[in-house]
Amino acid sequence: MQHEIDQYISVILNEWIPLRKSLREDTVALLSQIAECESEKLTSKFYDSMLKDPDTASHLSYELVQVQLSRSLIKWLKAVLCVKTDELEPLAKQQYHIGGVHARIGIPIQFVQRGSRQIKYGIYQYLKEYDADRAVIFEVKHYSSMAIDMAIELMSHAYAMSHHRATQNEESYRLHVLMNNSDLEQGKQQAALSSWENTVMYDLVSGARNTESLISLSSSGFGLWFRHKCVKNFGEDRKVSEIRQLIDVIDREILGIDTSVELEVKKTQELLRVIHSNCQQIHMNLEMLFSDASNMKDGKDALTNLLNKRYLPTILKHEVSLAIENKLPLSVAIIDADYFKKINDKWGHPVGDRALMHIAGLLGDNIRSSDYLFRYGGEEFLLILVEAGEFDARTSLERIRRTITSTPFEVLPGETIQITVSIGYAIHNGHPDYNLLLKNADAALYTAKGNGRNRIERF
């Protein structure tokens, strides 16, 4: 893979380097002038064209463009127009990195190409009114156009390769989830649905009056699983669409019911009938969705049986998109076992492996079925908390930390030790690149370890 990337960059550099060396001094000076004086206007043209497209605008808020992205594009444009010959190789590699970022964010490369045309058009407009030697004007037009095109071509190649890998992982992850422990997952979710149904029905017929509204099916544990995992794993299957419609029907029926006053018998009976019949239809659709699933282990950590990092980009990209589109909170936490090397050194790696399985089991028991848990590497675990903002994330992570601390681990028969963890977490701030969440959570973990361990820190 890296060899192919290096080869592609080499092809572009073989064209870009002689082009840059051939520029006369007047041309270089004019390119620098454009970069310094016109970059902000050209950047505005770029993002104005992108924000007019609804598909692109869904990924880019006005605030994000103004606060972060515009500044980055100005820097990029100055680098492309003013790069020196000996700086071309690192610049070319940077374009490849940017293309990978675009793939993670989900901005189709054709939108970037469209914006780059606006930049070139802006440069041509500037040169039309500029009084200079015609040969210099021509050379500036030629070089700026070629340099921008070569930079975008490098991004496009990186985007295509990254998108291809992501698509393969997406399908692999979907198949993995569909076929791994499907019977157990089906049972869990049908039980969650039945539990919700029984709770709501009891509230309706018990005669007890409540000040709080009935909990909607979409906000229940089953509803969270359906929104974040079922739709992701099964895709927009006909049965998935039917389940969504049935959930909407149920929620519309119970929405606005005043639980502080007694309902008429007929109204209660009709409401119970609607809830039960629609829940039965959901159960039937779930059975059909899971009917072809069987066991498969690909994509799981061999020791802990948790997801490994292979599917992390797929899931994070999906959850970040959901958070942006629906204005939902999202949190990511990295959990590190404190002083884990001492366990391996004192009792050996087999005991260390059991300690990791011990931690993994406690983590799995203390998260919702809608959340995601990964073996992140070594003694680190990663947790994606869906629809969890500051309070919910902090509360969940503190419960996890206390549970691990208060649950002794048996290193030898009759001999136990206490294991503690350091946790760093970050809240999604609206940025479409999920890598920022990972970096922020990692920085928070570094702070937690530096501040004494066995603690939680937020970035």
PEFENFEN-V36742 format. One record per pair of residues at least 4 apart in sequence whose ideal C-beta (glycine too) atoms are under 6 Angstrom apart, sorted by the first residue. I is the first residue (numbers start at 1). J is the second residue. D is the distance in whole Angstrom. If there is no record, write none. Layout:
i=I j=J d=D
i=I j=J d=D
This chain:
i=8 j=157 d=5
i=9 j=92 d=5
i=12 j=16 d=6
i=12 j=92 d=6
i=12 j=150 d=5
i=12 j=154 d=6
i=13 j=17 d=6
i=13 j=92 d=6
i=16 j=88 d=6
i=16 j=150 d=5
i=17 j=88 d=6
i=20 j=85 d=5
i=21 j=85 d=6
i=23 j=27 d=5
i=23 j=28 d=5
i=26 j=136 d=5
i=27 j=136 d=5
i=27 j=139 d=4
i=27 j=140 d=6
i=30 j=140 d=5
i=31 j=81 d=5
i=31 j=140 d=6
i=32 j=82 d=5
i=33 j=37 d=6
i=34 j=38 d=5
i=35 j=39 d=6
i=35 j=78 d=4
i=35 j=81 d=4
i=35 j=82 d=5
i=38 j=42 d=5
i=38 j=126 d=6
i=39 j=74 d=5
i=39 j=77 d=5
i=39 j=78 d=6
i=42 j=119 d=5
i=42 j=122 d=5
i=43 j=70 d=5
i=43 j=73 d=5
i=43 j=74 d=5
i=44 j=48 d=6
i=45 j=118 d=4
i=45 j=122 d=5
i=46 j=115 d=4
i=46 j=118 d=6
i=46 j=119 d=6
i=47 j=51 d=6
i=47 j=65 d=5
i=49 j=114 d=6
i=49 j=115 d=5
i=49 j=118 d=5
i=50 j=56 d=5
i=50 j=111 d=5
i=50 j=115 d=5
i=51 j=57 d=5
i=56 j=111 d=5
i=59 j=105 d=6
i=59 j=106 d=6
i=59 j=107 d=6
i=59 j=432 d=5
i=60 j=64 d=6
i=60 j=65 d=6
i=63 j=67 d=6
i=64 j=68 d=6
i=65 j=69 d=5
i=65 j=70 d=6
i=78 j=82 d=6
i=79 j=83 d=6
i=79 j=91 d=6
i=80 j=147 d=5
i=80 j=151 d=5
i=83 j=87 d=5
i=83 j=88 d=6
i=83 j=91 d=5
i=87 j=91 d=6
i=92 j=154 d=6
i=95 j=151 d=5
i=95 j=154 d=4
i=95 j=155 d=5
i=96 j=154 d=5
i=96 j=158 d=4
i=98 j=155 d=5
i=99 j=155 d=3
i=99 j=158 d=3
i=99 j=159 d=4
i=100 j=158 d=5
i=100 j=162 d=5
i=101 j=433 d=6
i=102 j=107 d=5
i=102 j=159 d=5
i=103 j=159 d=5
i=103 j=162 d=4
i=103 j=163 d=5
i=104 j=433 d=6
i=105 j=432 d=4
i=105 j=433 d=5
i=107 j=111 d=6
i=109 j=156 d=5
i=109 j=159 d=4
i=113 j=152 d=6
i=116 j=148 d=5
i=116 j=152 d=5
i=120 j=145 d=5
i=123 j=144 d=5
i=127 j=137 d=5
i=132 j=136 d=5
i=132 j=137 d=6
i=140 j=144 d=6
i=143 j=147 d=6
i=155 j=159 d=6
i=159 j=163 d=6
i=166 j=170 d=6
i=169 j=173 d=6
i=169 j=314 d=5
i=170 j=314 d=5
i=173 j=311 d=4
i=173 j=314 d=5
i=174 j=233 d=6
i=175 j=179 d=6
i=176 j=180 d=6
i=176 j=298 d=6
i=176 j=299 d=4
i=177 j=233 d=4
i=178 j=233 d=6
i=178 j=293 d=5
i=179 j=293 d=5
i=179 j=294 d=5
i=179 j=296 d=4
i=180 j=296 d=5
i=181 j=185 d=6
i=182 j=186 d=6
i=182 j=290 d=5
i=182 j=293 d=3
i=186 j=290 d=4
i=189 j=222 d=6
i=189 j=225 d=6
i=190 j=283 d=6
i=192 j=221 d=5
i=192 j=222 d=4
i=193 j=222 d=5
i=196 j=220 d=4
i=196 j=222 d=6
i=197 j=279 d=5
i=200 j=214 d=6
i=201 j=272 d=6
i=202 j=206 d=5
i=204 j=268 d=6
i=209 j=260 d=5
i=210 j=259 d=4
i=211 j=260 d=6
i=214 j=254 d=5
i=215 j=220 d=6
i=216 j=251 d=5
i=217 j=223 d=5
i=217 j=247 d=5
i=217 j=250 d=5
i=217 j=251 d=6
i=218 j=223 d=4
i=218 j=247 d=5
i=218 j=251 d=6
i=219 j=223 d=6
i=224 j=370 d=4
i=225 j=229 d=5
i=225 j=369 d=5
i=225 j=370 d=5
i=226 j=230 d=4
i=228 j=370 d=5
i=228 j=386 d=5
i=229 j=233 d=6
i=230 j=234 d=6
i=231 j=240 d=6
i=232 j=318 d=6
i=234 j=240 d=5
i=234 j=289 d=6
i=239 j=285 d=4
i=239 j=288 d=5
i=239 j=289 d=5
i=242 j=285 d=5
i=243 j=282 d=5
i=243 j=285 d=5
i=246 j=278 d=5
i=246 j=281 d=5
i=246 j=282 d=5
i=249 j=278 d=6
i=250 j=275 d=6
i=250 j=278 d=5
i=251 j=255 d=6
i=253 j=274 d=5
i=263 j=267 d=5
i=263 j=268 d=5
i=299 j=310 d=6
i=299 j=311 d=6
i=300 j=305 d=6
i=301 j=306 d=5
i=301 j=308 d=5
i=301 j=375 d=4
i=303 j=353 d=6
i=304 j=356 d=6
i=304 j=357 d=6
i=304 j=360 d=4
i=304 j=375 d=5
i=306 j=360 d=6
i=306 j=373 d=5
i=306 j=374 d=6
i=306 j=375 d=5
i=307 j=311 d=6
i=307 j=374 d=5
i=308 j=375 d=6
i=311 j=315 d=6
i=312 j=316 d=6
i=313 j=317 d=6
i=315 j=372 d=6
i=316 j=320 d=6
i=316 j=434 d=4
i=317 j=434 d=6
i=319 j=330 d=6
i=320 j=434 d=5
i=322 j=326 d=6
i=323 j=328 d=5
i=323 j=330 d=4
i=323 j=428 d=5
i=328 j=387 d=5
i=329 j=387 d=6
i=329 j=388 d=6
i=329 j=389 d=4
i=330 j=428 d=4
i=331 j=385 d=4
i=331 j=388 d=5
i=331 j=393 d=4
i=331 j=425 d=6
i=331 j=427 d=5
i=332 j=384 d=6
i=332 j=426 d=6
i=332 j=437 d=5
i=332 j=441 d=5
i=333 j=383 d=4
i=333 j=397 d=6
i=333 j=423 d=6
i=333 j=425 d=4
i=334 j=380 d=6
i=334 j=382 d=5
i=334 j=424 d=5
i=334 j=441 d=5
i=334 j=442 d=6
i=334 j=445 d=5
i=335 j=381 d=4
i=335 j=421 d=5
i=335 j=423 d=5
i=336 j=380 d=5
i=336 j=422 d=5
i=336 j=445 d=6
i=337 j=379 d=4
i=337 j=421 d=6
i=338 j=420 d=5
i=338 j=422 d=6
i=338 j=453 d=4
i=338 j=454 d=6
i=340 j=379 d=4
i=341 j=345 d=6
i=342 j=346 d=6
i=343 j=347 d=6
i=343 j=352 d=5
i=343 j=355 d=6
i=344 j=349 d=5
i=344 j=352 d=4
i=347 j=351 d=4
i=347 j=411 d=5
i=351 j=411 d=5
i=355 j=409 d=6
i=358 j=409 d=5
i=362 j=403 d=6
i=362 j=404 d=5
i=363 j=373 d=6
i=363 j=381 d=6
i=366 j=399 d=6
i=366 j=400 d=5
i=366 j=403 d=6
i=367 j=371 d=4
i=370 j=386 d=5
i=371 j=385 d=5
i=371 j=386 d=6
i=372 j=384 d=4
i=373 j=383 d=6
i=374 j=382 d=4
i=376 j=380 d=4
i=376 j=381 d=6
i=376 j=382 d=4
i=385 j=393 d=5
i=388 j=392 d=4
i=388 j=393 d=5
i=390 j=427 d=6
i=393 j=425 d=6
i=397 j=423 d=5
i=397 j=456 d=5
i=401 j=421 d=6
i=402 j=406 d=6
i=403 j=407 d=6
i=404 j=419 d=6
i=404 j=421 d=5
i=405 j=420 d=5
i=408 j=416 d=4
i=409 j=417 d=6
i=409 j=419 d=5
i=410 j=416 d=5
i=411 j=415 d=5
i=411 j=417 d=6
i=420 j=454 d=4
i=422 j=448 d=4
i=422 j=449 d=5
i=422 j=453 d=5
i=423 j=456 d=4
i=424 j=441 d=5
i=424 j=444 d=3
i=424 j=445 d=3
i=424 j=448 d=5
i=424 j=457 d=5
i=425 j=441 d=6
i=425 j=444 d=6
i=425 j=458 d=6
i=426 j=437 d=5
i=426 j=440 d=4
i=426 j=441 d=4
i=426 j=459 d=4
i=428 j=437 d=6
i=431 j=436 d=5
i=440 j=459 d=4
i=443 j=459 d=5
i=444 j=457 d=5
i=444 j=458 d=6
i=444 j=459 d=4
i=447 j=457 d=4
i=448 j=455 d=5
i=448 j=457 d=4
i=449 j=453 d=6
